[in-house]
Amino acid sequence: MNNWHLNQALRALRGGGVIAYPTEAVWGLGCDPFNSSAIERLLELKRRPMHKGLILVAADMGQIKPLLQGLSDAQLTQLEASWPGPVTWLIPDPTGWAPEGVRGRHSSVAVRVSAHPVVRKLCAAYGGPIVSTSANRSAAAPARSKLKVNTYFGAGLDYVVPGQLGNLGRPTQICDLGSNQLIRK
């Protein structure tokens, strides 16, 4: 992703917009997780109920530092061993750092420190995590091409970041950090 595309994506995010971008396995939709209007718009586009919650992606663990404060050394080691990479962790959020639109009805937040170059560059330049949810309407197959993203959402998106999907053949694994339970393989 060149600087022009990066700046277009950043402008959209900072303006409360919704973008699409390639991830490890499928195209994702993203927005500023701390902008409630952007979250509402993304959920409307996706036709997803707010109570389900959303995933955050980050460039590094420093971008989610408030979530890491109360974790044990063993839990931090577990996160460090899997990141950056295609593992999404449900991390307890006892202080409510993540807005309700991101958490949904849960007491934890789904977070991934991505190894995908576009995602990392986008989050690093943005200066914090962004929302990452599959680019599809609820119950439809996730978009695996830019063409499918445009078919699903057309002019409803503020920007579509160019790039290639990673080599993961399915959505990322989701694990619960508190229980060590595998939620999605």
Helices and strands as residue ranges (DSSP letters): H 3-14, E 19-22, E 27-30, H 36-46, G 50-52, E 55-58, G 61-64, H 65-68, H 73-82, E 87-92, H 100-103, E 108-113, H 117-126, E 130-134, H 146-153, G 154-156, E 159-160, E 173-176, E 182-184
